[in-house]
Amino acid sequence: MRALSATNKYLFRYKWHFLGGVLFVALSTLLAIFPAQIVRYAFDLVGEGIDLYHLYAGTRAQSQVYELFGRNVLLYGILILLMALLRGIFLFFMRQTLIVMSRHVENDQKNEIYQHYQSLPLSFYRRHSTGDLMSRISEDVGRVRMYIGPALMYFMQLVILFVLIVPLMFMVNVKLTLYTLLPLPILSVSIFYVNNLIEKKSDEIQRSLAGMTTFVQEAFSGIRVIKSFVREEDSRQQFAVASEEYKQKSLSLNFVNSLFFPLILFLIGLSTIITVWIGGQEVIRGTITTGSIAEFLIYVNLLTWPVTALGWTSSLVQRAEASQARINEFMHQQTDIVSRRNLELELKGDIVFDHVSFTYPDTGIQALRDVSFRIRHGQTLAVIGNTGSGKSTVAALLSRLYDVTEGSIRVDDEDVRDLSLKTLRGQIGYVPQDVFLFSDSIRNNINFGLDQPDEARMQQAAKDANVYENILRFPEGFDTKLGERGITLSGGQKQRVSIARALVKEPKILILDDALSAVDTNTENAILNAFQRIMHNRTSLIISHRVSSVKLADEILVLDDGQIVQHGTHEVLMQDQNGLYRALYERQLQSEEA
C-alpha cells in the first residue's frame, strides 16, 4: 500500500464524493439487512397463523384470524418492496459517488502524467519506448482507477455487512453461524487465486495483442517496402503465427473463466445446504424457528458477493499497487532543463557559443568538444560536416533541448539557462532533421506554432517554403488530411511543410537542421532564393551535409568529430586545397555529375 499512498491526495480532493459514497454504502447495506428480519417475522407469522387458523376451526374467530394474518403478510410484503426500492436508489447513488469519483481521479491522473511527460527532457524519451509511456498513461492508470472505485466500494460494503450481520447471526444461534460462515473464507481464497490466474492470462493476451497490433501497424506503415521486396506471403505467415498465438492464449483464458462461476455456485450452494441442514436440526431441538433459517439464508446470499469480491478486490489492489509504483517511478523523475532566472524578453538574435562541450547523458557519447563561435543579429551561419560530426547537437543545444556539459550559450548576452523556456523556444523557428507531421490537416500542421492562426501568414509561409502550388493541387487544398506521420506527402513535401511550419511563426532565430536533404536541386535553389528574403534581418542557422545548401551563408563552420576544423566564407574555405570543406564540395560535385 506504500505506492498507493500517492493516490490519497485524490481522495482528499474528492472527499465529498468519497464520504457520500460511504454514507450510501451504509444505507444500502442497512436496507438489505432489515428485510431479512422482516422475512423471519413473516415466516414465524405464517406458522403461527396456520396453527391459530386450525385451532379456531369452525368458529367465527377463524375468519378474523385469517383477515389479521392477511393484513400482516401484506404489510410485511409492502415493507420489503419499499426497502428494496429505497436500497436500489441508494445503490444508484453509491455508484454515482464512488465510481464517478474514480473516473474523476482517472482523468486527473492522466492529465498530470501527460503534463509531466511534456516537462521531461529528450534524454528521458531516448531511454524509454513509446509503448512503455503509453502503457503507463493508459493501462496502469486504469488499474489504479479500479482500486479507487470498485475495490474500495466492495471492500467497504463487505466490512459494513460483516460488522452488522455477523453479530445478528451470533445473537440468533452461534453454532448455525459458525457452520454457515465456514465455506465463505474458502470461497474468497479460491476466487483470489482463480482471479490472479485470469489476470495473468489476460496480461499475456494483452501482450500478444500489442505485439500483433505493432506488427500490423509496421506492416501497413511500410507497405511500400513489403510490396517492393515481394514479401507479402512472408508477412502473411508472420501475422498468421502471431494470430494463432493470440487465439491459443484466448482459449486458455476462456477455460479458466469457465471454472470461475461454477466454483462460486458450488461454494454458495454448499453454504446454503449447511444452513438448511444445521438449521433444521436446531429447529427440531427448538432453539430457533423456521423464520431464523430463512433469515440466515438471506444473510448468506448478502455475504456471498462481498466475500467473493474480497478475492477479486485483493487482486485489484495488488495490480493497482504494481501499476502505481510504475507511475511513481516516472512521476518522481524531474527535468534538469529549468530556467534559473526565468527571464522574458524580446530576442534580437545575437548568439555566442563559448567553449561549449556536450556529452549525451544516456549514451555517454561526446558530441561537441570546446566549440566557440558567434552569430551576430541578422547573420546567417552554416554548419557543415560529415555524419556524426555534431551538427544537429548545435541546434539541440541552442533550442535548449539539452543543456551544455561545459561552457555556455548566450543569446543577446543572456545565458540561455537564464531565459524562460517559453520565451526562448517561442522565438525560435526549428526545422528538425527528422521531419514529423501530425495526423491532421496541412493547415493545422503549418499553423501548429501559432496561438491565433493567420490565413495570410500561412499561405505566405507555404509560398516561401515552395510548397504552396503542391498543396493547391490536392483536392482539398490546405484542408487535406495527412496520414500517420504525414505519409500522404512525399519526403520533399513533408520537409517543405515542416519549413513552412517554422516560417509562419516569423521567428527571431531560424534553425534549419538538414531541412533540404529530401528535395531536388531545382526546389532547393527555389527555397534558397526565398530564404534570401526570409533571412534578411533575422539570425539564421543552417545545418547541412550538402555544400549547395550553405553557400549563401555569411559564414560557414566545418565540424569534424565534434570540433571546429574550419571557419570562414565559401570563397575562403574553397582556397584551402587540403581542407575538409573543399573535399566535401568536390565529392558532392562528382556525385551530382555522376
Order of alpha helices (4+ residues) and beta strands (2+ residues): alpha-alpha-alpha-alpha-alpha-alpha-alpha-alpha-alpha-alpha-alpha-alpha-beta-beta-beta-alpha-beta-beta-alpha-beta-alpha-alpha-alpha-alpha-beta-alpha-beta-beta-beta-alpha-alpha
